[in-house]
């Protein structure tokens, strides 16, 4: 507000790992937590959060209110939600609100639910900013009021603020924000400004139009791929065809003959071709001859890795969670159901491939432009590679065309590559590093492939008496800079989440895990561990309900007495979907409910089945995310989750043949088509609890709801993903 900074205007030694960098960055992040658990659900303690309006709001003489956004917006709409929180407390005129991405500065812009790190992920943007932005807006409001009180010689208590106007009704005086900002900036910041009562909110809870819609519609929004710096050149990298491969030797003679190619340099992840434009760089890479050393590479096929997983699942593994004595309970069960679930590797497949631009500044520092998601890690990693202190690497965060977890790498892989190419090139011209679609699909990071094996027993009345559960999958965190903070006793919390902490009242329950050790790089994918654990839990519960002769909704409710918010969304979704009504032949309803990232989501799927084909007709969702800052954005995120995840439910997978990824583009890894999108209804639970996130929680329940609906329609129990629909027939 009060801060006169102006935004920077931009035009529209590591260890090699076959697709990126494993930077020894353990010292970069002092503490990190992906899911703050109870703290997230209950909201952060307001007493520990400083009111810092200068960090988050700037008021111009023209009355514009610029809200500084510390999180990456990759399409989830958090710029609108975060601006709404501050603007409401400030009393701003929404038509005058603008946003700007914050610089990399963890001292001011740390994610309060992650620790001393600036980053976006885990559906934490609104949850961690809720109190912080309310305090910033409230403090700025009180400073404007104090300035008006001093100028008009009237009591503060008699002044009101609304729609960007400060008023004193008794004297009929008023002033626009821009008229008071300069004098307000000289006043001390209130330590504990008064936060508005919910009854006073005028923006929070309203379906306001997104602030980024116009720019993204008319093309004026600047993405990383739009950056053009004077004299800029483009680089692409040839990477080993198998994970873990390294450069043995290369011959660049033919590549250098390609028109437009400027240079060819080796970097830790491969060989970079630098050219005047992207096409020339790609053609130069085609002409490049590289001999790869694959002595330490992963050269197995998907089937061999899965076979190893299946063998490991025959043993108990590390105990992630245990209640009672499930083995003894299973021996005395009246009926035991055994099931196996397999999940393939999945690509993030964001619309905008990875890319970043770097240039040397006159002061000896560096300016870097990209859709940065973990600014603290990216800044420190690039600084180490360039041999400067982190403050010398200025990150300019742009809009990002999707991520789904891919840009949030603990290794800062593509940012590190950008710095490495720039350094190897001699730092003479700005370098734009571009990953092609094929680079990202065949050489990025993936949602881990996972195998689950479950045995569950029922007594004579259909009650669950024992549940023994083992999973095998590669840990995301083991071997990363975050291992010390996330992995405890060999168990990665992001691997087992959603099953080790199941809310179902299971008296005898054990969840064991084996950590896969294959050479495929893995990373969080939208909803992380919940993307597979929710499916296993919800399909298995449906199996047990059927075996018990019980209604699937009623059966779940009987196990959720200690989870009232989960039970609440389950009842709401079932009611809105017309659960229990007779379905036409060949159609069926399926249900699933799950908590992730502090939010509660239930879905009912309606499907129709014909010979070998299933059509998802309708999805009815109920969500409880605490205070709904912007109901329209919440609905859009759930709709988007359905669109994003549906293709992975029905067909998509990443497969390896002799260590090489077979799916290179959208022809083989096909996104959801608009023609296959079901009708999606989203019902939001009214709540006064501090808001949580919705970017990821819509994903976990989709697959099990559809699988359970297929069973209702056809009698076929499809457990593994993607669903094998070849044998499905109408009931």
N, C-alpha and C positions, 0 to 999 in steps of 0.2 A: 504493500500500500504505500506505502509509507516508505517503500524501498524504491530508489530511483534507478535501479539496474534496468537495462534495456536488453531484450533478447538478442542473441546473435542471429543475424539474418543469413539464411542459407538459400542459395538457388535450389527453383524446382530442379636362459638357455635350457630349453625344454627337452623332454624325452619324446621321441617320435612314436606315434601310434597311427597305424594305417589311415585313419581318417581324421587326423587332428592332432591335438597336443595334450599331453598329460603334464601340466605344469605343476611343479612342486610348490603349490600355493598355500600350504597349510597355515603359514603365518599370516596370510592375507586376511583370513576370516577367523576372528578370535572365538566367536561362538555363533552357532547357526542352528535354527530349528525350523523344520518345514511345517510342522503342525503344532501349534501351541496348546492344543487340547483344551483343558478347562478354561484357560485364560481367553482363548478365542471365543468359546461359547458364552462366557460371562461378560465379555467386553474387557478392555484394558482399564486399569485403575486410573481414573481421571487425575488423581492427586499426583501421579508421577509423570504427567505429560505437561510440558511447558507450553504456554501460550506464546506463539512466535509468528505474529502476523507478517513481519518483514520477510520471512522465508516463503510465505505462501500466497500473499496477495499484493497486488500493486494497483493503485487507482490513478488513472490518468486525468489530465486537465480536461479531457473531453468526456469525463465521467465513465470511461470504460473501466471495467473491473477485470483484471487479468489474474486468474487463479493458476498458481504454479503447481503442476502435477508431477509428483515424484515417481509415479509408476509408468511403465510402458503401457500404451494402449495399442493392442494388437488386433483390435476389432471388437473387444468385449464391452466397450462403451464406458470404461471407468472414468474417462475425462469428464463426461457429463455427470456421472454420479458424484465424483469428488467435488466438482465445481458446485453442484447443487447443495452439498452439505455446508460448504463455506458461505456460499451466497445467501442461503437462508438465514444463518446466524448474523451475517453482516447486514441483511435487509436490502440487498442489491436489487436493481432492476434487471431481471433475467435477460432482457433484450440487449443489455450492455455488457454481459459476461463473456469473457474470452478465456482461453486456456493456453498454457505454454509449458513445455516439458522442462523439468528441473535439470540443472547441471549435475554431474557426478559429485556428490558431497555427502558421505554417510553421516557426517557430524550433524547435518541438518535434515537430511532426507532418508534416514534409515527406515527400513520396514520394521515397525515396532513389534511385530509378531515373529520376526526372524532373528532379531539381534542387531548388532552393529554393522549391518550390511544394507546397502541400497539395492533393492531388487523387487521383482514382481513374480508372484507365483503362489501356488497353494490357495488360490481364491482369497487372498488376504488384502487386496487393495482397499476396499471399503472398510473391512473389519478393523484393520490397524490404523486407518486414518480418521475414523469416525469422531473420536474425542479430539484428536489433534486439530482437525480442520474446524470443528465447532468452536474450539477455544481460539483459534486464529481469527475466525470470522467475528466472534463475540468481542475479542480484544480490539480489533480494528473498529468495530461499531462503537465501543465505549470511548475510543480515542477520538473518533469523529464527533461524538456527542460532547466530550470534554472540550474540544476545540470550539464548538458552537456555543457551549455554555459560557466560555471565557469571552468570546466575541460579543455575545448578546447580553451578558450579565444576567443570566437567568439560571434557575436551579436545574441541575442535571435531570432530576426526577420528572421535570415537566417536559422534557424533550423526547420526541418519538422518532423512529427511523423506519421507513418503508419505501420500497420501490426506488431506491437510490436517492431519496430525499430525506434530509434531516429537518424536522419541523418543531416549532414552538407555537402551539395553537393559541395560547393566551395573547401573545404579542403579534400573531399573524406573520411570524418570520419563518423563512425556510431557506435552505441552501442545498445545492446539489453536492454530491460527494466530491466532485472535482474541485469545487470551490473551497473545500475544507481540508483536502488531503495534505497540502503543504504544511499547514499549521499543526494538523494532527500528528504529522510525522515527527514533530519536535517534542512530543509528550512521552512520558514513560509508558511502557507497555504494562497493562494491568496483569498482575500475577494470576489472579483467579477471576476472570470475567464471568458475569452471570450468563449461563446458557439458557436459551429459551425453553419454556415448557412446550411439550409437543402440541398443545392447543394453539400455540402461537406460530407454528410452522406454516409457511405459505408455499413453499417449493418442495420440501421433503414429503414424499408420499404421493406426489402428483406425476402423471405420465408426461413429463416435459419432453419436447422434441430434442433429440440428440444434437449437441453442439457441433459435431463433426460431420453431420449428414450432408450439408450443402457442399462443403469443400470436397468430400469424397464423391459427390455426385457430379460436380462440374469439373473435377480433375485438378483442382488447385491444391489439394492436400499433398504435402511433400513426403514421399516415402524414400527409403534409402536408395532404391533403384533410380530415383529421380535426380539424385545429387550430381551436379556437374561443376567441378572446380576448374579454374583456368589451367590449361595445359594437362588436364587429367588423362591418364592412360588406364587401360583395363588389363586385369590379370585373371587367368584361370589356372587351375592346378591339376596336373596329372597325378592321380593317387593310385596306389597299388590295387590290383583287382581283388585281392583277398585281404581281410582284416589282419593287421600285424605285419604285412609286407613292407619292405623298405627298399630304397633305391640302391641297387648294386652299381649300376653305371647308366649313362645316357648319352645319346648322340643327338645334338640339336641342329646339325647342319641343314637338314631339310626344313626344319621348323623355321629357321632363320631366313630361309628363302621365300617364305610366304609373305606376300605384300601386306604391309601394315605391322608385321611383327618387329618389335623393338629389341627385346632381350629375352633370354631364357636363363633362369636361375634356379638353383636347388634350394629347397627349404625343408625343414624337418618332416613335413607331411608328404613331400613328393617333389615334383619339378614344376615350377611356375613359368608360364608363357605370358609375356607382357607385350601388349600391342596397342595400336591407336584406338581400337574399338573392340567390342565383344566378339563380333563375328571373326575378325582377323585372329584374335587370341584363340578362339575355338578351332579355327582351321590350322593354326600353328601347332596346337596341341595334338591334332590328328596326325600331323607329319612328324611328331616327336617320336624318337625310338628310345624306349626305356627298358632296361633289364632289371627285373625285380628279384630281390632276395626274399623268398617265401619260406625260409627254413624255420621261422618261428611263427608263421601265419596260421590262421584258422582255415583249414581246407576241408572240413567235413561238410556234409549236406545236412539239411534240416532234420531228415529222418534219423540220422545217426545221433544227433544231439538229443532228439526226443526219446530215442531208445535208451540213452544214458539216463535221462530224467526218470523214465518209467522204472528203470532198475533201482535208482536211488530211492524212489517213493516207496519201495518195499521195506524200507527201514524207517524208524521213528524220526530221525533228524533232531535238530536243536528244538527245544521246547520254547515256543514263543508265548504260549498261553495254556494254562491248565486249571480246571475246576474238577474236583472230585476224582473218581477213578473210572474213566470211561471203559477201559479194557474189561474190568470186572462187570460193569453194567452191561456191556455188549454180550458177554457170555450168558447172562440171564435174560436177555431180550426175547420177546415172543416172535419178533420179526426183525431181520437185519437187512438193510439195503446198502449195497456197495455201488459206488459210481466213480468214474474217471472223467476228468475234464482236461482238454488240451487247448492251449491258446498260442497263436503264432506270434512271431515278431510283427510289429506294425510300424509303418512310417508315419511321421507327423504330416507330411504332404501339405504344408502351408502354401497358400496361393503365391506369395512372394518368396522366391528362393533366397537363401542366405546371401548377404552382400554387405560390404562396408567400404567407405572411402577414407583415406588418410592423407594428410598433407603436413609438411613442415611449416611451422609458423616463424615469423621474424624474431621472436624472443627465444628461439631455441626449443620451444615446446612443440606439441603436435595437436592438430585438430582432427577428430575422427567423427564420422557421421554414419549412424546405423540405427536400427531398431533395437537398442540395447535393453536387455531384460535383467541382467545382473551387473549393474554398473560398477559396483565396488570390485567385483572379481575381474571384470573386463578391463577396467582402468589399471588395476594393479598388475595384471598379467601382461598387458601391452607395455606398461612402463618398464617392467623387468626385462622384457625382450629388447626394448629400445635403449636401455641403460640410463633411464632418467627416473626421477621421483614421480609418484602418481599424480601430483598436482600439475606436472608438465604435460599430462595427457588429458586434453579437454574433450569430453564426450558430448556430442550433440545428438540427443535422442530424437529420432524421427518417428513418424507413424510406421507401424509394422503391419504387413499384409498377412497376418496370422502368425502363430507360433505353436500353440498346443503343447508347449514345453520345450520345443527344439532350440529356441534361442537362449534358454536358461541353462547353459552347460557349465558344470563346475570347472571345466577346463578352459572355458572361454575360447573354444576351438577356432571358430571362424574369425574372431577378433584377433586372436594370436596369429593366425595365418596372415591376416592383413598386415600386421606389424612386421612379421618375418619377411614377407615379400617386399615391403617398402624398404626395409633395412638392406636386404640383398640387392635391391635395385640401385642403391646408392643415394636414396632419398632425394632424388633430383626433381621428380615430377609427382604430383598427387596420384595415388594408385587406388583404383576401384577394383576390389576383389569381388568376383562374381562366381557363385555356384550355379551351375545349370540345374534344370530339373533332374536330369539324370545323375548329376553329382550328388544331389541331396537324397534321391531315392535309393541309390546304390552305395552311397558312401557316407551316410550320416550316422545318426544314432537312432535306436529303435525302442519301442515298448518291448520289454523282455518277453521272450517265449516262456510259457509257464505250464506246468503240469500239476494237477490236483488229484488226490485220491482220498475219497471219503467213505467211511463206514458209519452208519447211524442205525440205532436200534430203537424199536417201539415196544411198549408193553401191550398187554392184551386189550387195553382201552385206547390205544393209539397215541399215548403220550411218549415223548422222546425220553429215553432212559440213558442213552449214551451216544457220544459222537466223537469219533477219532478221525482226524483230518491231517493230511501231510501234503505239503506243496514243495515243488522244486522249481527254482527260477534264479536267474542271475541277479545279484544285488546291484542296484544303481549306485549305492554309496560306497561299497567296499572298493578301495583303491582310489577313491576320489579325495579331494581336499577336505570334504565334509565328513569323512568316515568317523573321526574321533567324536564328533558331536551327535551323529545319528545312529551309528551302529553300536549296540550294547551286547556283549557276550556273543558276538558273531551274528546277531540278528539285526537286520536292517528294518527299521520301523516302516519305511515306505514299501517294503516287500509284503509285509504281513498285515498292514492296516486294512480294516474292514472285515477281517476274519478273526484275528487274535483278540480283538476288542468287540466281538459281536454283542449287540444289545439283547439278543434272544436269551431267555431264561433257560439255560441248559445246565442242569446240575452236574452232569458228568461230561466234561468236554476237554479235549486236548487238541492243540494246533501246533504241528511241528513243521520245520522248514529245513530244506537243504539248499545251500547256495551253489548255483551253477557256476562253472568256471570256464565256459567257452570264451573264445576270443572275439565275439561279436560285441561291439560297443552298445550299451543300453542307456536309456535316459527316461526320465518321467515323460509320460504321454498323458494327455488330458484325463485327469482323475487318478493317475499313477496306479498304486496297488489296488485301489478300489475298482479299477477297470476289469479286473478278473475276480477278485475276492467276492464282490457283490454278486456276480453272476453265479458263482459256485454256491454261495449261501442261499440265494433266493430260488435257484432251480432245485436245490436239495430240499429246502423247506417245502416246496411245492410237491416234490416226490413223496415226502413223508405225509403231507396232508392227504394226498390221494390214497396212499397205503392205509391211512387211518380212516378213510371214508369221510373226511371232513372238508368243509368249505375252505378254500385256500386263504381267504381274507379272515374268516373267523379263527382259523388255526393260528395265523400269525398274531392276531390280537391277543390270543390266549398266552402267547409267549412274550408279549411286549408290555406287560403291566408296569414294569419299571422304566419304560421309555415313552412317556405320554406324548411327546412331540412327534415321535415316529408314528405312534398309534393315531395321532390326529391327522397327519397327512394321508395315512392309509385309509382311514374312514372317509376323508373328503374325496380322494380320488375315486374310491369305489362308488360312493354316492353319485358323483357327477358322471361317472361312466355308465351308470345303470347296472351295476354289478348284480348278478342273480337273475337278470331277465333272460328268457330263452333266446338262443342264438340260431340263425338260419343254418341249415346243413352246410358243412364245409367252413363254418366260421367259428371263432372262439375268442374268448377274453382271457388274458393273462395278466397277472399282477406281480409287482415287485416293489420293495420299499427299502431304503438304505439311508444311512447318515454318512456324510463325508464332508470334511472341512468345516465342521460345525453347523452344517445345514442339513435339512431333512427333506427327502424327496420320495414321493410314491408315484408310480405310473401304472396305468392300466392300458394294455395294448389290445386292439381289436384286429384280428387278421382273418383273411379268407384264404383257403387252400384249394388248389386244383392239382392236377397231375404234375408233380415235380416243381410246383411253383407256389410261393407264398406271397401274398400282397398284404403289406401292413396298411390297413385302412385308416386307423385312428389311434391317436395317443392322447390320453387324458392324464395330465400331470397335476399334482398338488405339491406345493413347496412351502416350506417354513424357513425363512432366512432372517428372522427377526424383523426389525423395521425395514420396510420395503422403500428404499430411498427413491427409486424410480421404477414403478411397476411395469412400465413398458419395456425398459431395458431388461428387467428380470424375465419377462415373457420371451423377449427376443433371444436371451441366452439359453433358455430351455429349448426353444424352437431350434436354435442353432446347434445345440447339443444333439438333438435328434438327427438333424441333417448330417452332422459330422460323424456320428457313431453308426448310423444305419448301414453305411457301406461296409464297415468292419463286422457288423452282425451278419450281413447277407453274403459277403464274398471276399473281402480284401484280406490279404496276408502277404508278408514278406518271406520268401523262401530262398534257401541257399542250395546251390548245386556245386559241390566241390569247393565250397567256401565263397562262391560268388553269388551276389544277389541277382535274382532273375527278373524282378519287376523294376523296370527303369523309368517308366512314365505312366501317365494316366490311362494309357490303353490297357495296361496290365494291372493297374492299381486304380480302379475306377471310382471316382467320387460319387456320392449320391446324386442322382439326376432329379431334376425338379418333377419329372413325371412319376417318380417313385415316392415322393414325399407324402406322408400321410397327413391327414388333418390333425393339427396339434392344438389342444386346449390346455391352458395353464391357469390354475387356480392358486392364488396366493393367500396364505394364512395371515390374518391380521395379527400383529404382534407389537409389543412395546419393548421387547428385548433388543439389546444392541445388535446391529446388523452383522450378518456373516456373509459368505460369498456365494456366488451362483455360477461362476465361469465353468467350473468342473462338475459340480454335484448332479447335473442333469444327465451325465454320461453313464454312470454305473448301472442305473436301473433299467435302461432301455433294452439291453440284450436279454436279461432274464425275463422281463415282461413279455417280450416277443416270443422267446422260447417256450414260456409257459402257455402263451396263447396258441402256439402251434400244437402243443400237446392237447389243449382243450378242443382244438378244431379237428385233429387227425388221430389222436391217441398215440402219436409217436413222441418219445422223449428224446429231444436233441439237446445234448449237453455241451459239446465242444463248439468253439467258435473258429471260423465263421460257421453258421448253421449249415449242415449238409441237407439240403432240401430235396435231393434226388428221389427219395422214396416217399415224399409226403403226398397224401391223398386226402380229399375231403372226407369228413366223418360220415 
